[in-house]
Structure formats: structure tokens, C-alpha cells
Amino acid sequence: MTTNKLFRECLAEVSPETRAEFELSFAIADRIDYLLKKKGLSRRDLARLLGKKESEISKWLTCRHNFTIKTLANIALVLEEDIIAVI
């Protein structure tokens, strides 16, 4: 998750529900970013694999747009890796 001091200070001021949502969104984005690096892929590559615009990938990975379950499933399929684990 981001280590920007101002962001963390602002996040501390929001409700626990909103904070949990942000933390989960950033954790998912961090996981996808990690997997891209691990596989030597760029955001452009992910966009091509998903049939999406690179700008949409950027919005997901900077948490300016929410993931849907369908999107997460498709990303997991094209990267051949789990994005999130449900226990």
C-alpha cells in the first residue's frame, strides 16, 4: 500500500469501512502489479491480454476505478495466478 505520508494522514480521518475498502483496493492493485513484474509484463501487455484500454488498466492499478469480480477473474486467468484468496 502507498507510503505517502499525506495520504496515510487523510486515510486515518475516514471511517473504518472506507479505510478497509481503500486498503483492500490497494492490496489487490499491489498484487496485480507484483504479478506483472514477476512475469515481465507491462500494463500495456495486460490491457492487450484483456482487450482493454491501457488507461483503464491504469485506473484500476491506481485505485481510481473499482475492480469487478468478473475483472478480477479475467486478470487471474490471463496472468495464470490467483489475485485474491478466499478462505
C-alpha positions in Angstrom: 0.0 0.0 0.0 1.1 3.6 -0.5 3.5 5.1 1.9 2.7 8.7 1.1 2.5 10.5 4.5 -0.2 12.9 3.5 -2.3 10.0 2.0 -1.9 8.0 5.2 -2.9 11.0 7.4 -6.0 11.6 5.3 -6.9 7.9 5.4 -6.7 8.0 9.2 -9.5 10.5 9.2 -12.0 8.4 7.3 -14.4 5.8 8.6 -13.2 2.2 9.3 -15.4 1.0 6.4 -13.9 3.4 3.9 -10.3 2.7 5.2 -10.9 -1.1 4.8 -12.1 -0.5 1.2 -9.1 1.5 0.3 -6.7 -0.9 1.9 -8.2 -3.9 0.1 -8.2 -2.0 -3.2 -4.6 -1.1 -2.8 -3.7 -4.6 -1.8 -5.3 -6.0 -4.9 -3.6 -3.4 -7.1 -0.3 -4.1 -5.5 -0.8 -7.9 -6.1 -1.5 -7.4 -9.8 1.4 -5.0 -10.1 3.7 -7.6 -8.4 2.5 -10.3 -10.8 3.0 -8.2 -13.8 6.6 -7.5 -12.7 7.1 -11.2 -11.9 6.0 -12.2 -15.4 7.9 -9.4 -17.1 4.7 -7.8 -18.4 3.7 -4.2 -18.7 0.3 -2.5 -18.1 0.1 -2.3 -21.9 0.6 -6.1 -22.1 -2.2 -6.6 -19.6 -4.5 -4.3 -21.5 -3.9 -6.2 -24.7 -4.4 -9.6 -23.0 -7.7 -8.4 -21.5 -8.9 -6.5 -24.6 -9.0 -3.2 -22.6 -7.5 0.2 -23.0 -4.3 0.9 -21.2 -6.0 3.9 -19.5 -8.5 1.5 -17.9 -5.7 -0.7 -16.5 -4.0 2.5 -15.1 -7.2 3.5 -13.3 -7.5 0.0 -11.7 -4.0 -0.1 -10.6 -4.0 3.4 -9.1 -7.4 2.7 -7.4 -9.3 5.4 -9.3 -11.7 2.7 -10.6 -13.0 -0.3 -8.7 -12.5 -3.9 -9.9 -15.5 -6.1 -10.5 -15.4 -9.8 -9.7 -15.5 -10.5 -13.4 -12.5 -8.3 -14.0 -10.5 -9.9 -11.2 -11.4 -13.4 -12.5 -10.2 -12.4 -16.0 -7.0 -10.9 -14.7 -6.3 -14.1 -12.8 -6.9 -16.1 -15.9 -4.6 -14.2 -18.2 -1.9 -14.0 -15.6 -2.4 -17.6 -14.6 -2.1 -16.6 -10.9 -4.5 -16.1 -8.0 -5.2 -12.4 -7.4 -7.0 -12.9 -4.1 -7.6 -15.9 -1.9 -10.9 -16.6 -0.3 -10.8 -18.9 2.7 
